[in-house]
Amino acid sequence: MGQGELFKHSAHPPVSADPESSEAPKSRPVPTSHRPAPLAARMRPRSLDEYCGQQHILGPGQLLRRAIEADRVQSVIFFGPPGTGKTTLAQIIANQTRSRFERLSGVESNVADMRRVLASASNRLVNTGQPTILFIDEIHRFNKAQQDVLLPDVEAGVVRLIGATTHNPFFFVNAPLVSRSQIFELRPIPEDDLLSLLERAIRDPERGLGHQRIEAAPEALRHLGRVSDGDARKALNSLEIAALTTPPDHDGIIHVTLAIAEQCIQKKAIVYDGDGDAHYDTISAFIKSVRGSDVDAALYWLAKMIHAGEDPRFITRRLMILAAEDIGLADPLAIVVTVAAHQASEFVGWPEARIPVAEATIYLATANKSNSSITAIDAALEDVRNGRTLPVPEHLRDAHYQGAKRLGHGVGYEYAHAHPGHFIAQDHLGAARRYYEPTDLGFEKKIKDRLEQWRGQLDSVRPPSSLPDAGPSA
């Protein structure tokens, strides 16, 4: 079979609507048992062997798999993108460990619901010895009081808690609950696993679409697996839409082509939450790529943020910080270009703002790098915080008021512009201290050359002692 041919998944031969009829056979009507639940729910794995993905925690010898098989699962929290199997995995654990499965929702359930389930679990454990797995979907939506209600029963082993969330529990779930739970991150399902799942759904006559005669083009299934972005629910829902909305041909066969698959899954949904991990992880990868001078990686992360509808001001603010922190005086135009991109994006907005923001990204990623500015100011701040406050030398004090000279203010000050080269060696600090150390890169090399000449003269008039030790303010 060639690359462009179809995968033929037909569980049954063509069936005629009327055995006596000479008309072309039609597709078999959908049995009632296949109508109530969507395909994604019907194809939900029932065992670890049917489960797709997550080999980093469920592969042979991995911690979670060992705990499930040995019935040693205590309290766990699963977090990861939608459609990666958090709820399914909780149900499988309950089935495999012969536990009672109780489910609550972080959106809909209240304290009364929790107390009712916990009381039933306690009675069940005392009377029958059967453990209860309490699954809480979107556990991050419970407030502190609701989460605190769980603590005594979780700690006493009345219930085995399984929480599920799309947010990082270390930020969105109470620390006491996190400390009593093992945390497992569920990752997007690999494309090959999604492809196998789609093929199995087409073949399965009991839970899948095997009661229909479907021929799916391999490129159509690959497209569904790729564009669903690791979300099994999205892939299966799109396949079901394709099967339900595509009329069969005269032989009763439903042909799912690439064009149909593209229509059914539509625009790729980027996993990107404006206040969650994806938001901060993506901007982190973006900034680190620019800092690391990897312009292509930076443009990819920028494109992801643009596609997800990120606020352009959030991006340009971070770029302005980077221009000063990581490029600085190695290329003083970096901050200028970035501020201009920020102002331009304010005027035009998306999608046109992608152009000046991309221009600034490329400029910063390919610029000479220096972090000397942040290193210098942080070193000076450290001295201010921890050292004794230095008094302003008298010759530098304000002399623009009557009587200042009687106090000695401004006496002996040398006006730099009145000297050759607009420089005169005089003490401006009252202590020998260096904070700024220029690099040899870009424009900063010129600064370094000038500074070496000036510092040589300044050191000759500056007191030799360093800053005084920390003590009372002078």
N, C-alpha and C positions, 0 to 999 in steps of 0.2 A: 504494500500500500504506500503510495507516494506521500510526500510531505503535505500536499494540498488536499489529499483525500479526507473523507469524513471518518470520525470515530462512529461506529454504528453500535448504539446501545439499545437493543430491542429485546425485551424479556419475553415477548410473545410474538407468534406469527401474525400477519394481518388477519383481523377478524371482521367478518361482514356483519352489518347491523341486522340483516335478515338472511338466514341460511338458505332460503329459497330464492333470494334475489340474485340477479345477475349483475347488479350494480357493483361498482368498485367498493372494496372494503373501507370502512371508516374507523377512526380511532375509538378504542373502547371507552365508554363513559366512566367518569371518575367515581369510584365507590364512595358511599357516604362517609366511611371511616377515614377517608383522606381529606375531607373538607374542613373539619373544625380548626385544625392547627396549621399554621404556615409550615413550609418545608423546613425552615431552619429549626423549628421546634421539634418536628417529627424526626429529623436526622440527628438529634442531640445524642452524643455518644452515651452508651450504657455501661461501658467498662473502660478500663485503662487501655486495653488493646485497641479499642475503637477511637480513642482520644487522639486528636491531631496536635502536633507541635509540642512545645514546652519540654523538649528533650533535656534541657539544661537542669530541670528539676524532677522530671519524670522518667528519664532514660534509665536503663539498667544500672543499678548500683547507686543512683542518685538519692539524696536524703529523703525527699518527700515520698518517692516511690517506696523506699524501704519502710518508712513510717506507716504508709497506707497498708502495705502488705502484711506488716507485723501488728496492725491495729494499735499503733502507738501515736496516732495523731491527737494532739492536744489542741490548743487554740492557735489558729493561723489567720493571717490576713493576706489575701491575694490582691495585688494591684497591677493594673496594666490597661492598655487601650480597650475600647469596646470590641466585643466579638471575639475575644481571645479565649473564652471558655471558663471564666471564673465561676459562674453559676453551675455550669455542667460539672466542673471538677468537684465542687462541693457536694453535688448529688451523687457522684460516683463514690466519693469517700463514704457517704452515708450508706450507700448500698453495700459497699465492700466490707464495711465494719459492722454491718447489721445494726446500725443506730437509727433511732427515730429522727426524721428530718423535719425540722420546723423552720419556717422562713418568715422573716420580717423585712420591712423596707425602711431604709433610712429616710425616705420621703413621706411615707404614709403612716408608719407605726408611731405610737406614742408610748409613754411610760406605762400606762395601764395595760397595753398589749404586751409589753415586755414582762411585766409582773405576772400576767396570766400564763405566758409561755414558760417562764422560769418556775412558777409554782407547779405546773403540770410536769415539767421535767424532773423536779425534785421528787414528786410523788411516784413517778414512773421508775426512777432509779431505786427508791426505797422498796417499792412493791414488786417490781419485776426484774430489777437489775439491768434493764435495758438503758444504755446511755442515749443521750439526746445530742444531736448536732444542731446547733442554732445558727442558721445562715442569715446574715444581715447584709442585704444588698445596699450599696451606696452608704456604707457605714460612716463615711466622712460627713454625712448630712445630719447625723445625730449631734445634738448639742452636748455640752460638757455634762449636764445633769443626767441626760439619757445614757451617755457612755459610762458614767459613774455607777448607775444602777446595775450594770452588768458585772462590775468588778468582783463583788463578793462571791457570786455563783460561778464565775469563771475561775476564780482562784481556788474555790472549794471543789471544783470538778463536777459541779451539778450539770453543767453543759459544756460541750466542746464548741467553742466559738469559731465560726469561719466568717470572716468579714470580707467583703469585696468592694473595691473602690477603683475608680480611674485616676485618683489623686495619690500622690506620695503620702503614705500613712505617717511618715516621720514629721510631716508638716501639718497634716489635716486630721489626725486621730490623736486622742489624748495620750500623753506619754505613759501614764500608768497602764493603759490598755495595750499599748505597743510593747511595753516591757514584758508583758505576760504572754505575748504572742510571738510566733515565728513569722517572719515576713518573707513572702515569696513574690518575686516580680514575674508576671506573665508577659511574654513578648509577642509581637505580631506573628501570626502563623506563617511559616514559609510558603512561598508560592507553589512549590512542588506538593506540599501537603494539602493545600487548598485544591489543587488540580485533582488529586486522588479523591478528595471529599466530593467534589462535583461529579466525577465519574461514578462514584459509588451511589450518589443520590439519583443519578439517571438510571442506574441499573436496578436499584432496590425496589421490588414490587410491593413490599409491605409498608415501608415508611417513606420511600422516595417517590420517584416518578416512573418507576418500572411498569406501572399499569398503563402507561402511555407508550407510544412508539416514537422515540426521539432519536434523531441523528444530530449530534453536535460537532461542528467543525472544530478541529484541535486549536486553531487560532482563536476561536470564540471562547473556548474554555480558558486558554492561556490569558486572554484579555480580562476575563472575569477574575481570574486568580491574581493578576497583576494589579488591576485598578482597585480592587477591594482593599488593598493596602493591609493585608494581614488580618482582615475582619471576616471570619467565616460566616457570620450572620448576613453580612452584606452580600457576599458571594452567592450564598444559597438563595437569598431573597431575589436577587437579580436573575438567577437561573429560573426560579419559579415564575417570575413575571414573563420571562421569555417563553416558557412552555405554555403558560395560560393565555397569552395574547397572540401567539403565532398560529394561524390556521393550518391544519394538516393539508398535505397535497392529496391528489386523487387516490393515492395508495394508503392514505391514513397516516402518513409519516410527518411529524413536526420537525422541520429543519431549522436548527439554531445556527445561524451564520454569524460571522464577525460583525456585520452591520447591525443585526438584531441585538447582539450582546452589547454593542456600544450604546445603542438606544436604551437598553434596559438598565444599565448601570450608570449611564450619564457621566456627569463630572466626577472626577476622582475626589473623594473626600479626604483631605489631609487631617491626620490626627493632630489636633492643635487646639489646646484649651487656653483661652486668654489669661487665666489665672493659675494654670496648673503646670505640671512638669514640662510638657512639650513646649510651652511658651518660654520658660527660662532655660531649658536645655538647648533649644534652638538658638536663642540669642547668645548663649554661652559659646556654642560651637561656631557661630558667626564671628564673634569678636576674637576668639582664639585663632580662627583661620586668618583673619586680617592681620592680627599680631604676628602670626607665623609666616606671613608673606605668601600664603597659598591662595592666590586670587581666584582660582577656579572653585575651590571648596567654599570660599566666602560667597561667591555668586550663587552657588547652589542653595546655601542656607538662606541667603537673601531672597531668592526666588520662592522658597518654601514659605517664608513669612509673608511675602507679598500675596501669594496664592491664597493663604489662609486669612487674609484681610487684616494683618497686623497694622496697628496705628503707625503711620510713617514717622510721627514725632518720637515714638519710643525708639525706633531704629536710629534716627539721626542724633538723638540725645546721646545714645551709647557711642556713636561714631565720633561725636565731638569730644567726649571724654577720652576715647582711644587716641584721637589725634594729638591731644595734649600729653597723655600719659605714656604712650608707646612710641610716638614719633617725635613729638616736641621740636626741639631746635635742630634736629638732624634735617628737618624739612619744614620750616616755619609756614610754608604755604598750605600744609595739610589742614590746619585748623581753619584757614580762610576758605578753602574749597569745601570743607564740611559744613561750615556755617552757611555758606551760599547754598549748598544742597538742602539744608534744613529750611532756609527761607523760601527757596523755590518750591519745595514740597508743600509748604504751608499755602502757597498761592494756588497750585494746580491740583494737588491731591492725587489719589490713585485714579486711573492707572498711569497717567503721564509722569507722576512723581517717581516712578520706577527708574526713569532715565537719569535725572540728577543724583538720585541716591545710589544708583549703580556706578555712576561716574566717580562719586566720592569714595565708594567702596574700592573700586579699582585703583584710584590714586593712592589711598591709604595702604592697601595691600602691597603695592609695588614701591612704596616710598622707603627711604632709609629709616631705620628704627633707632630710637634712643629713649630710655626711660629715665634720663638724668633729671628731668624736671620734677617728677614725683619723688624720686630718691632724695633730691636736694631739699624740697620743702618738708618732707617727712622727717628728715634728719634735724632740720631746724626746729620743727614742732616738738620733737623728742627732747631737745635741749630746753625749750621754753617750759614744757610740762614738768621736767624732772630736775632742771638746774635752777640755781638762784637767778632771779630776774635781774638782768643787767640794766643799770641806769643809762640814760642817753648821755653821751659825752657832752660836756658843756658847750663846746664849739659848734655842735650840731643842733643845739636847742633853738626853739623859736625866738627870734630876735626882732619880731615885727611889732613890738609894743613898747610904749614909753617905760623906761626903767629896766629893760631887759639887759642892757649892757652893764648896769650897776650890779646885776646878779652874775655877770660874767657870761651870759648866754650869747652865743654867736661869736664870741671873741676868738680870733685866730682861725676862723673858717676860711678856707680857700675856695674861690669860685672856679670850678673846673674849666669853664669856657674861656676863662681869662688866661689860660696857659697853652703852650704849644701842644698840638694833638688833642686839645680839649680834655687833658688829663693832668692831675696833680696827685702825688702820693700823699695821702693823709689818712689818719685813723678814723674809721666810721663805725666801729663797734666797741672798742675798748677791750677786746680780747682776741687772741689768735684762734681763729676757727674757720674751717672750710666745710662747706656743704655741697656745693655744685662741682661735679666732676664730669666735664664734657667728654664725649666720645670722639673717635677719629672718623666718624661717618658723616657724609654729606656736608651740609652747611655748618654743622657743629665743629668740623675740623678747623674752619676759619676762626670760629669763636675760641676754640682751644688755643690756637696760636696767639691771638691777641691777649687772652687771659693770662697766659704764661708770662708775657712781658709785664703786664700790669701787676700781677700778684707778686712778681719779684720785687717791684718797687714798694708795693703796699706792705709787704712783710718787713721792710726795713724801718717802717714808722709805726708798726703795730706792736702793742705790748706782747712779749714773748709768752706770757702765761695763757693757758687755756681757760675755758669758762670755769667759774667757781663751782664748788660742789653745791648740791641742793641745800637750801636753808631758808631762813626767813627772807621775804621779799625786801629788796633794798628800798 
